[in-house]
């Protein structure tokens, strides 16, 4: 699943992730597309807080990141 949060300021990318992560199977990966610098640190912090796995953050050619989160439960 891909969540397009480009152009949105935190905490909106986190809220979008929290609302949709349960729509993927346990072990599935969600890609959050975000260009707000706060999302680069806030999404991994949310993962630690909620016991999901931050797989990695990858730079997008147009700016921003694709932040991958694995659903653990």
TIBA-421457 format. One line per field, with one value per residue (C-alpha): x negated, y, z negated; residue in one letter. Coordinates in Angstrom, 2 decimals, always signed. Example, Ala and Ser with C-alpha at 12.3 -4.5 7.8 and 13.67 -1.06 7.14 Angstrom:
# TIBA-421457
east c(-12.30	-13.67);
north c(-4.50	-1.06);
up c(-7.80	-7.14);
residu c(a	s);
# end
This chain:
# TIBA-421457
east c(+0.00	-1.17	+0.03	-0.54	-1.12	-3.23	-2.55	-1.02	-2.55	-2.99	-1.11	+1.06	-1.27	-1.25	+2.52	+2.93	+0.58	+2.36	+5.75	+4.65	+1.99	+4.62	+5.72	+2.57	+1.87	-0.46	-3.96	-2.86	-4.65	-3.15	-5.04	-4.37	-5.32	-6.11	-8.11	-7.69	-11.10	-9.31	-7.89	-11.43	-11.92	-8.31	-7.31	-10.22	-9.45	-5.78	-6.94	-8.94	-6.03	-3.52	-5.86	-5.86	-9.08	-10.62	-12.04	-13.80	-13.47	-14.33	-14.77	-12.32	-13.64	-11.16	-12.08	-10.84	-10.95	-9.24	-9.17	-8.48	-6.73	-6.13	-2.98	-4.01	-0.58);
north c(+0.00	+3.53	+6.56	+9.82	+12.52	+14.74	+18.39	+17.68	+18.86	+16.66	+15.24	+14.51	+11.79	+10.04	+10.29	+8.88	+5.99	+5.24	+5.18	+2.82	+0.46	-2.07	-2.39	-4.37	-7.89	-8.48	-8.47	-6.23	-2.99	+0.48	+3.19	+6.71	+9.36	+12.58	+15.74	+17.43	+17.14	+16.30	+13.12	+11.83	+11.52	+11.31	+8.21	+6.08	+7.42	+6.42	+2.94	+2.55	+3.84	+1.49	-1.54	-1.56	-1.83	+1.12	-0.73	+2.29	+5.79	+6.32	+9.66	+10.43	+11.99	+14.88	+15.54	+13.98	+10.34	+7.02	+5.84	+2.10	+0.62	-3.09	-3.93	-6.19	-7.07);
up c(+0.00	+0.73	-1.21	+0.66	-1.95	+0.31	-0.38	-3.77	-7.03	-10.08	-11.84	-8.78	-7.35	-10.76	-11.01	-7.49	-8.35	-11.64	-9.90	-7.13	-8.51	-9.59	-5.95	-5.13	-6.32	-9.25	-7.77	-4.91	-4.07	-3.76	-1.86	-3.13	-0.57	-2.42	-1.86	-5.24	-6.99	-10.27	-8.70	-8.10	-11.88	-13.07	-11.10	-12.47	-15.97	-15.54	-14.49	-17.70	-19.78	-18.11	-17.76	-13.96	-11.94	-10.11	-7.10	-5.59	-4.17	-0.53	+1.22	+4.01	+7.24	+6.97	+3.31	+0.11	-0.91	-0.60	-4.20	-4.48	-7.50	-8.14	-10.10	-12.99	-14.45);
residu c(x	x	x	x	x	x	x	x	x	x	x	x	x	x	x	x	x	x	x	x	x	x	x	x	x	x	x	x	x	x	x	x	x	x	x	x	x	x	x	x	x	x	x	x	x	x	x	x	x	x	x	x	x	x	x	x	x	x	x	x	x	x	x	x	x	x	x	x	x	x	x	x	x);
# end
